[in-house]
């Protein structure tokens, strides 16, 4: 009997994005699209496709600074259809110029970040009614790991990515922990039979450490002046 083994999963080249452009209300805006394909489980805080589940694409799209729509999930779904992606995916928004994204790789983990820092501050604000400035700002992070993670490790990975983001911002000279609308998406492989599923993704675990360094590098590059 012939045994057919599954092809090895690549350790690099996981997170390759396509740059898209559109004209919206007379303004030229851009998007980054990752056509991940099948075999991915993602955890995300995104307005479209957030939560935990199998996803096949990630769209990080630029919107105008004066964005007024109250249905961003529907808007993102429309943009995904126009980009000719189908199935379940993740949609992120930012007023930042996504063409200036940061990209970093560490030990097979890849991260991409876009950074709009017009509105920034510390997560624990001293006042309940602190008014936000008018200027837009959002840091979006997308990370891909070439291994499978448990649900708990996916949550752990989000925490690790957030810690690395804050470290990168401080290293870049920003006195803040982020912006009020930051979003993250971590993608890991769907487990295969007889394949290890990693239970840890903290900053001192094997894959968590790689994730942290990749996110730090991507955010640091995206946050550059």
Helices and strands as residue ranges (DSSP letters): E 17-24, E 27-34, E 40-44, E 51-54, E 58-62, H 72-82, E 90-94, G 98-100, E 102-106, E 109-117, E 137-144, E 148-149, H 151-171, E 183-189, E 197-198, H 206-222
